Amino acid sequence: MPDAPANPPHSDPGVAAARPGRDDTPRTDPHLYLHPQTLARLGSFELRAKMIVEGVMSGMHRSPYAGVSVEFAQHRPYAPGDDIRRLDWKVYAKTDKLQVKQYQQETNLDLVILVDRSGSMSFGTRLYADATGSDRTVSIDGRPNWTKFDHATATAAALAYVTVEQGDRVGMVVYSDEIRGLLPRSGRKTTWRQIVDTLSTQPVDRETDFARVVEQTLGQVTNRCLFVVVSDFFDDPDRIKAAFARVKHRGHDLMALQVLDRAETDFPFDDPARFVGLERDGSLRLDPRAIRQDYLDAINTHIGMVRKSARSFGFDHQIVPTHDWLGPPIAAMLAKRNAMIRRSGR
């Protein structure tokens, strides 16, 4: 059993959802992406970055950059070279001290959502009907199980909806071994529909190369952004950490949403079965009881390393279980971020 499995084993008899082939096109119902329970949880929170955000359109996010705008921020002592037009003469009349007015510029938040569509994301054990709260027992393309990719796309669509509704821009990257789909950032109301349409036609296959994808994505971005990565993060921990470091070095913020199925975190298998790797890892017949503890140690170590790497750069890390509704974990993270922002005075 490897120390940190790139792809934990998945049992084939009645556990793993049918993986779409390289030429198959999974179909999903876009209405499922905005479940009322999800929006009820997310609607009261604003998606804010912990960093200084820069934008090209007016939004609702304040920037610490001192400049000339309509909203007054504070006074500071006059220094030689300051524009005398910004002196507050009323303060001078009262205190006999020269004080310069400072203002806060308004800037928008640019959100870039990266959604993992590698082979391991096709795994899922939750029944489709249970996950969607509908009468439909299978997906549009006939899958009986709700996969990690289903959960990731629902997460991405919900965050995109909140972002556009609060007047900010959102873009999307869909990736596996490289960028496989790209939507430029936009604040138009039609952006959400484009995101849903793109997510609903993605094949779930190939291997993962998160570090390469981050390099490609950073090459597409010229201003500071908030990145939200929705993935199971089944990749080499050192390469994940290196990718996080690149994001931090470029001055961006990041939220790591790690989507995991209950079978991956609990390993509830008892009977000998053939376990199939979903990213060209082959297959192996195993007795689950003989490897359970080693597997659990390995998967928990891997999760811990991803969490530690994210937090070492000041990023957020959140487990997003596929067997839970989307609202609670995402709302909890946004509430935490907003509290941190208020405490930092940003």
C-alpha positions as CSV (number, residue, x, y, z in Angstrom):
1,M,0.0,0.0,0.0
2,P,1.6,3.3,-1.0
3,D,2.2,6.0,1.6
4,A,0.0,8.6,-0.2
5,P,-2.1,6.9,-2.9
6,A,-2.6,8.9,-6.1
7,N,-5.8,6.9,-6.7
8,P,-7.3,4.9,-3.8
9,P,-8.7,1.6,-5.0
10,H,-12.2,1.4,-6.1
11,S,-14.2,-1.8,-6.1
12,D,-16.1,-2.8,-9.2
13,P,-19.0,-4.9,-8.1
14,G,-21.8,-2.4,-7.5
15,V,-19.6,0.4,-6.2
16,A,-18.0,2.4,-8.8
17,A,-20.3,4.3,-11.2
18,A,-19.9,3.5,-14.9
19,R,-17.0,5.6,-16.1
20,P,-17.7,7.4,-19.3
21,G,-15.4,6.4,-22.0
22,R,-13.1,8.8,-23.8
23,D,-15.7,9.4,-26.5
24,D,-18.7,9.4,-24.3
25,T,-20.5,12.6,-23.2
26,P,-22.0,12.5,-19.8
27,R,-25.3,14.4,-19.5
28,T,-26.4,16.2,-16.4
29,D,-29.5,18.2,-15.6
30,P,-28.5,21.8,-15.1
31,H,-31.5,22.4,-12.7
32,L,-29.8,20.1,-10.2
33,Y,-27.0,22.6,-9.9
34,L,-29.2,25.1,-8.1
35,H,-31.0,23.0,-5.5
36,P,-33.0,25.3,-3.2
37,Q,-31.3,23.9,-0.1
38,T,-27.9,24.9,-1.6
39,L,-28.9,28.4,-2.5
40,A,-30.6,28.9,0.9
41,R,-27.2,28.2,2.5
42,L,-25.1,30.2,0.1
43,G,-27.3,33.2,-0.6
44,S,-26.5,35.1,2.6
45,F,-22.7,35.0,2.1
46,E,-20.6,37.1,-0.2
47,L,-17.7,35.4,-1.9
48,R,-14.7,37.6,-0.8
49,A,-11.0,37.2,-1.3
50,K,-8.6,37.6,1.6
51,M,-6.1,39.3,-0.7
52,I,-6.1,42.7,-2.5
53,V,-8.3,42.2,-5.6
54,E,-7.8,44.1,-8.7
55,G,-10.5,44.5,-11.4
56,V,-11.5,46.3,-14.5
57,M,-15.2,46.7,-13.8
58,S,-17.0,48.2,-10.9
59,G,-18.0,45.7,-8.2
60,M,-18.7,45.5,-4.5
61,H,-15.3,44.7,-3.1
62,R,-13.1,47.4,-1.4
63,S,-9.5,47.7,-2.2
64,P,-6.8,48.9,0.2
65,Y,-5.2,50.8,-2.6
66,A,-5.2,54.5,-1.8
67,G,-6.7,56.5,-4.6
68,V,-9.3,59.0,-5.7
69,S,-12.8,57.7,-5.6
70,V,-16.2,58.6,-4.1
71,E,-15.9,56.7,-0.8
72,F,-13.9,58.3,2.0
73,A,-11.7,56.0,4.1
74,Q,-9.5,57.9,6.5
75,H,-7.1,60.8,7.1
76,R,-3.3,60.7,7.2
77,P,-0.7,63.5,7.9
78,Y,0.3,65.6,5.0
79,A,3.7,64.9,3.5
80,P,5.7,67.1,1.0
81,G,4.6,66.1,-2.5
82,D,1.0,65.3,-1.7
83,D,-1.7,66.8,-3.9
84,I,-2.9,69.8,-2.0
85,R,-6.3,69.4,-3.5
86,R,-6.7,66.4,-1.2
87,L,-6.1,68.4,2.0
88,D,-9.1,68.5,4.4
89,W,-9.3,72.2,5.3
90,K,-12.1,71.7,7.8
91,V,-9.8,69.4,9.9
92,Y,-7.0,72.1,9.5
93,A,-9.4,74.8,10.8
94,K,-10.2,72.7,13.9
95,T,-6.8,71.2,14.7
96,D,-4.2,73.4,12.9
97,K,-2.8,70.2,11.3
98,L,-2.6,69.4,7.7
99,Q,-4.5,66.1,7.0
100,V,-4.9,64.4,3.6
101,K,-8.1,62.6,2.7
102,Q,-7.7,59.0,1.7
103,Y,-10.3,57.0,-0.2
104,Q,-11.1,53.4,-1.0
105,Q,-11.4,52.3,-4.5
106,E,-14.1,49.9,-5.4
107,T,-13.0,46.9,-7.3
108,N,-14.6,43.6,-8.3
109,L,-13.6,40.1,-7.4
110,D,-12.4,37.9,-10.2
111,L,-13.1,34.2,-9.4
112,V,-11.6,31.4,-11.4
113,I,-13.0,28.0,-10.7
114,L,-10.9,24.9,-11.6
115,V,-12.9,21.7,-11.9
116,D,-11.1,18.3,-12.0
117,R,-12.5,16.0,-14.7
118,S,-9.8,13.3,-14.4
119,G,-10.7,9.6,-14.3
120,S,-10.9,9.3,-10.5
121,M,-13.7,11.9,-10.4
122,S,-16.1,9.3,-12.1
123,F,-16.3,7.3,-8.8
124,G,-19.4,7.5,-6.7
125,T,-21.5,5.4,-4.4
126,R,-24.4,7.7,-3.5
127,L,-27.6,6.9,-5.3
128,Y,-28.5,9.5,-7.8
129,A,-32.1,9.9,-6.6
130,D,-30.9,10.5,-3.0
131,A,-28.3,13.1,-4.1
132,T,-30.7,15.0,-6.3
133,G,-33.8,14.8,-4.1
134,S,-35.9,14.0,-7.2
135,D,-37.9,11.0,-8.5
136,R,-35.2,10.4,-11.2
137,T,-33.3,7.2,-10.3
138,V,-30.6,7.6,-13.0
139,S,-28.8,10.4,-14.6
140,I,-29.7,11.6,-18.1
141,D,-26.9,9.4,-19.5
142,G,-28.1,6.4,-17.4
143,R,-25.8,6.4,-14.4
144,P,-27.4,5.1,-11.1
145,N,-24.8,6.8,-8.9
146,W,-23.9,10.4,-8.1
147,T,-20.2,10.8,-8.8
148,K,-17.5,13.1,-7.5
149,F,-17.6,14.9,-10.8
150,D,-21.4,15.4,-10.4
151,H,-20.7,16.9,-7.0
152,A,-17.8,19.0,-8.2
153,T,-19.8,20.5,-11.1
154,A,-22.7,21.3,-8.8
155,T,-20.3,23.0,-6.4
156,A,-18.7,25.0,-9.2
157,A,-22.1,26.0,-10.6
158,A,-23.4,27.2,-7.3
159,L,-20.3,29.3,-6.6
160,A,-20.5,30.8,-10.1
161,Y,-24.1,31.7,-9.6
162,V,-23.4,33.5,-6.3
163,T,-20.5,35.3,-7.8
164,V,-22.4,36.6,-10.8
165,E,-25.4,37.6,-8.6
166,Q,-23.2,39.8,-6.4
167,G,-21.8,41.6,-9.4
168,D,-18.4,40.0,-9.9
169,R,-16.7,38.1,-12.7
170,V,-16.3,34.4,-12.9
171,G,-14.3,32.2,-15.2
172,M,-13.8,28.4,-15.4
173,V,-11.1,25.9,-16.2
174,V,-11.9,22.2,-16.6
175,Y,-8.9,20.0,-16.4
176,S,-7.3,16.6,-16.1
177,D,-3.7,16.2,-17.4
178,E,-4.0,19.7,-18.9
179,I,-6.7,22.4,-19.5
180,R,-9.5,20.7,-21.3
181,G,-12.0,23.5,-21.2
182,L,-11.8,27.2,-20.6
183,L,-14.3,30.0,-20.2
184,P,-13.0,33.6,-19.9
185,R,-14.0,35.6,-16.9
186,S,-17.2,37.5,-17.3
187,G,-19.9,39.2,-15.1
188,R,-22.7,38.8,-17.5
189,K,-25.8,36.9,-16.4
190,T,-25.5,34.5,-19.3
191,T,-22.1,33.4,-17.9
192,W,-23.7,30.9,-15.5
193,R,-25.6,29.2,-18.3
194,Q,-22.3,28.9,-20.3
195,I,-20.6,27.3,-17.3
196,V,-23.4,24.8,-16.8
197,D,-23.4,23.9,-20.5
198,T,-19.7,23.4,-20.5
199,L,-19.7,21.2,-17.4
200,S,-22.5,19.1,-18.6
201,T,-20.6,18.0,-21.7
202,Q,-17.3,17.1,-20.2
203,P,-15.9,13.5,-20.5
204,V,-14.5,12.3,-17.2
205,D,-11.2,10.6,-18.0
206,R,-7.4,10.8,-18.3
207,E,-4.8,11.2,-15.6
208,T,-4.3,14.2,-13.3
209,D,-1.5,16.8,-13.6
210,F,-2.5,19.6,-11.3
211,A,0.9,21.3,-11.4
212,R,0.8,21.6,-15.1
213,V,-2.8,22.9,-15.1
214,V,-1.9,25.6,-12.6
215,E,1.0,26.8,-14.8
216,Q,-1.3,26.9,-17.8
217,T,-4.0,28.8,-15.9
218,L,-1.5,31.3,-14.5
219,G,-0.5,32.0,-18.0
220,Q,-4.0,33.1,-18.8
221,V,-4.4,35.5,-15.8
222,T,-2.9,39.0,-15.7
223,N,-4.6,40.4,-12.6
224,R,-5.0,39.0,-9.1
225,C,-7.8,36.5,-8.6
226,L,-9.4,34.1,-6.2
227,F,-8.9,30.5,-7.4
228,V,-11.3,27.8,-6.3
229,V,-10.1,24.3,-7.0
230,V,-12.8,21.6,-6.9
231,S,-11.0,18.2,-7.0
232,D,-10.3,15.0,-5.1
233,F,-6.6,16.0,-5.2
234,F,-5.5,12.5,-6.0
235,D,-2.1,13.6,-7.2
236,D,1.4,13.7,-5.9
237,P,1.4,15.8,-2.7
238,D,4.8,17.4,-3.5
239,R,3.5,18.6,-6.9
240,I,0.3,19.9,-5.3
241,K,2.3,21.9,-2.8
242,A,4.5,23.2,-5.6
243,A,1.4,24.3,-7.5
244,F,0.1,26.1,-4.4
245,A,3.4,27.8,-4.1
246,R,3.2,29.1,-7.6
247,V,-0.3,30.6,-7.0
248,K,0.9,32.3,-3.8
249,H,4.1,33.6,-5.5
250,R,1.9,35.3,-8.1
251,G,-0.2,37.0,-5.4
252,H,-3.4,35.1,-5.8
253,D,-5.7,33.6,-3.2
254,L,-7.0,30.0,-3.3
255,M,-9.7,27.8,-1.9
256,A,-9.1,24.0,-2.1
257,L,-12.4,22.1,-2.0
258,Q,-11.6,18.4,-1.8
259,V,-14.5,16.3,-3.0
260,L,-14.5,12.8,-1.6
261,D,-16.9,9.9,-1.6
262,R,-17.8,8.2,1.7
263,A,-16.4,4.9,0.4
264,E,-13.0,6.5,-0.1
265,T,-12.8,7.9,3.4
266,D,-14.4,5.0,5.3
267,F,-13.4,2.0,3.0
268,P,-16.5,0.0,4.0
269,F,-15.7,-3.0,1.8
270,D,-15.7,-6.5,3.3
271,D,-15.8,-9.1,0.5
272,P,-12.8,-9.9,-1.7
273,A,-13.2,-8.1,-5.0
274,R,-11.3,-6.7,-8.0
275,F,-10.3,-3.1,-7.4
276,V,-10.0,-1.0,-10.5
277,G,-7.8,2.1,-10.9
278,L,-9.6,4.8,-12.8
279,E,-6.6,6.6,-14.2
280,R,-4.8,3.8,-16.1
281,D,-3.7,2.2,-12.8
282,G,-4.8,-1.3,-13.8
283,S,-6.7,-3.6,-11.5
284,L,-6.0,-5.9,-8.6
285,R,-8.0,-8.5,-6.7
286,L,-7.8,-7.8,-3.0
287,D,-9.3,-8.8,0.4
288,P,-10.4,-5.4,1.8
289,R,-10.2,-6.5,5.4
290,A,-6.5,-7.3,5.0
291,I,-5.6,-3.8,3.8
292,R,-8.3,-1.6,5.4
293,Q,-6.1,-0.1,8.2
294,D,-3.2,0.5,5.8
295,Y,-5.5,2.1,3.3
296,L,-7.2,4.4,5.9
297,D,-3.8,5.5,7.2
298,A,-2.7,6.3,3.7
299,I,-5.8,8.2,2.6
300,N,-5.8,10.2,5.9
301,T,-2.2,11.0,5.5
302,H,-2.8,12.2,1.9
303,I,-5.7,14.4,3.0
304,G,-3.6,15.8,5.8
305,M,-0.8,16.7,3.5
306,V,-3.1,18.5,1.1
307,R,-4.6,20.4,4.0
308,K,-1.3,21.3,5.5
309,S,0.1,22.5,2.1
310,A,-2.9,24.7,1.5
311,R,-2.8,26.3,4.9
312,S,0.9,26.8,4.8
313,F,0.3,29.4,2.1
314,G,-2.6,31.0,3.9
315,F,-5.2,29.2,1.6
316,D,-8.4,27.5,2.7
317,H,-9.0,23.8,2.6
318,Q,-12.4,22.2,3.0
319,I,-13.5,18.6,2.6
320,V,-16.7,18.4,0.5
321,P,-18.4,15.0,1.0
322,T,-20.5,13.7,-1.8
323,H,-23.0,12.2,0.6
324,D,-23.8,15.6,2.1
325,W,-25.7,18.5,0.7
326,L,-23.5,21.2,-0.9
327,G,-24.8,24.1,1.2
328,P,-23.4,23.4,4.7
329,P,-19.7,22.9,3.9
330,I,-19.4,25.7,1.4
331,A,-21.4,28.1,3.6
332,A,-19.2,27.2,6.6
333,M,-16.1,28.1,4.6
334,L,-17.5,31.4,3.3
335,A,-18.6,32.3,6.8
336,K,-15.1,31.6,8.0
337,R,-13.5,33.6,5.3
338,N,-15.8,36.6,5.9
339,A,-15.0,36.5,9.6
340,M,-11.3,36.5,8.8
341,I,-11.7,39.4,6.5
342,R,-13.6,41.5,9.1
343,R,-10.9,40.7,11.7
344,S,-8.1,41.8,9.3
345,G,-9.9,45.0,8.6
346,R,-10.0,44.4,4.8
